[in-house]
């Protein structure tokens, strides 16, 4: 009787471990690839795709082209 209880407990724990791994794999496949890393030369922008779903897109800043919020030359000089 004791051997049966130990075997049942082991089988239950093994089934829970397999269910956890399978759930993790399915979740990882649904999530998809991670977004590209954020660097200081660009910004995230919310865009709408042709099918109507919103998505964030990384907009890279080109050399010497600054948007108003990142323009280093857009500062006021304090008169002396």
ZAFI-881371 format. One record per residue (C-alpha): residue number from 1; x, y, z. Coordinates in nm, 2 decimals. Layout:
<seq->NUM | east->X | north->Y | up->Z> .
...
END
This chain:
<seq->1 | east->0.00 | north->0.00 | up->0.00> .
<seq->2 | east->0.28 | north->0.24 | up->0.08> .
<seq->3 | east->0.46 | north->0.17 | up->-0.25> .
<seq->4 | east->0.13 | north->0.26 | up->-0.43> .
<seq->5 | east->0.10 | north->0.59 | up->-0.25> .
<seq->6 | east->0.46 | north->0.69 | up->-0.32> .
<seq->7 | east->0.42 | north->0.59 | up->-0.69> .
<seq->8 | east->0.09 | north->0.79 | up->-0.71> .
<seq->9 | east->0.26 | north->1.10 | up->-0.55> .
<seq->10 | east->0.55 | north->1.07 | up->-0.79> .
<seq->11 | east->0.33 | north->1.04 | up->-1.09> .
<seq->12 | east->0.12 | north->1.34 | up->-0.98> .
<seq->13 | east->0.43 | north->1.56 | up->-0.94> .
<seq->14 | east->0.57 | north->1.44 | up->-1.28> .
<seq->15 | east->0.24 | north->1.53 | up->-1.44> .
<seq->16 | east->0.24 | north->1.88 | up->-1.28> .
<seq->17 | east->0.60 | north->1.94 | up->-1.39> .
<seq->18 | east->0.52 | north->1.84 | up->-1.75> .
<seq->19 | east->0.20 | north->2.06 | up->-1.75> .
<seq->20 | east->0.41 | north->2.36 | up->-1.62> .
<seq->21 | east->0.67 | north->2.31 | up->-1.90> .
<seq->22 | east->0.41 | north->2.28 | up->-2.17> .
<seq->23 | east->0.22 | north->2.58 | up->-2.05> .
<seq->24 | east->0.54 | north->2.79 | up->-2.05> .
<seq->25 | east->0.63 | north->2.68 | up->-2.40> .
<seq->26 | east->0.28 | north->2.76 | up->-2.53> .
<seq->27 | east->0.29 | north->3.10 | up->-2.36> .
<seq->28 | east->0.64 | north->3.18 | up->-2.51> .
<seq->29 | east->0.52 | north->3.09 | up->-2.86> .
<seq->30 | east->0.21 | north->3.31 | up->-2.83> .
<seq->31 | east->0.41 | north->3.61 | up->-2.70> .
<seq->32 | east->0.64 | north->3.62 | up->-3.00> .
<seq->33 | east->0.99 | north->3.78 | up->-3.03> .
<seq->34 | east->1.09 | north->4.06 | up->-2.80> .
<seq->35 | east->1.09 | north->4.42 | up->-2.93> .
<seq->36 | east->1.42 | north->4.57 | up->-3.05> .
<seq->37 | east->1.63 | north->4.72 | up->-2.77> .
<seq->38 | east->1.58 | north->5.09 | up->-2.70> .
<seq->39 | east->1.87 | north->5.31 | up->-2.78> .
<seq->40 | east->1.90 | north->5.68 | up->-2.73> .
<seq->41 | east->1.89 | north->5.75 | up->-3.11> .
<seq->42 | east->1.53 | north->5.71 | up->-3.18> .
<seq->43 | east->1.18 | north->5.67 | up->-3.02> .
<seq->44 | east->0.89 | north->5.44 | up->-2.99> .
<seq->45 | east->0.58 | north->5.55 | up->-3.19> .
<seq->46 | east->0.23 | north->5.41 | up->-3.18> .
<seq->47 | east->0.11 | north->5.33 | up->-3.53> .
<seq->48 | east->-0.19 | north->5.17 | up->-3.68> .
<seq->49 | east->-0.13 | north->4.88 | up->-3.92> .
<seq->50 | east->-0.34 | north->4.84 | up->-4.24> .
<seq->51 | east->-0.57 | north->4.59 | up->-4.08> .
<seq->52 | east->-0.65 | north->4.84 | up->-3.80> .
<seq->53 | east->-0.45 | north->4.69 | up->-3.51> .
<seq->54 | east->-0.23 | north->4.93 | up->-3.31> .
<seq->55 | east->0.13 | north->4.85 | up->-3.27> .
<seq->56 | east->0.44 | north->5.03 | up->-3.14> .
<seq->57 | east->0.72 | north->5.09 | up->-3.40> .
<seq->58 | east->1.07 | north->5.20 | up->-3.33> .
<seq->59 | east->1.15 | north->5.51 | up->-3.53> .
<seq->60 | east->1.53 | north->5.55 | up->-3.57> .
<seq->61 | east->1.66 | north->5.91 | up->-3.59> .
<seq->62 | east->1.87 | north->5.97 | up->-3.89> .
<seq->63 | east->2.20 | north->6.15 | up->-3.86> .
<seq->64 | east->2.17 | north->6.53 | up->-3.82> .
<seq->65 | east->1.78 | north->6.51 | up->-3.83> .
<seq->66 | east->1.63 | north->6.59 | up->-3.50> .
<seq->67 | east->1.27 | north->6.59 | up->-3.39> .
<seq->68 | east->1.16 | north->6.89 | up->-3.18> .
<seq->69 | east->1.17 | north->6.70 | up->-2.85> .
<seq->70 | east->1.53 | north->6.57 | up->-2.91> .
<seq->71 | east->1.68 | north->6.87 | up->-3.09> .
<seq->72 | east->2.00 | north->6.96 | up->-2.91> .
<seq->73 | east->2.02 | north->7.29 | up->-3.09> .
<seq->74 | east->1.67 | north->7.39 | up->-2.98> .
<seq->75 | east->1.76 | north->7.58 | up->-2.66> .
<seq->76 | east->1.74 | north->7.94 | up->-2.57> .
<seq->77 | east->2.04 | north->8.15 | up->-2.48> .
<seq->78 | east->2.02 | north->8.35 | up->-2.17> .
<seq->79 | east->2.11 | north->8.71 | up->-2.24> .
<seq->80 | east->2.39 | north->8.84 | up->-2.03> .
END
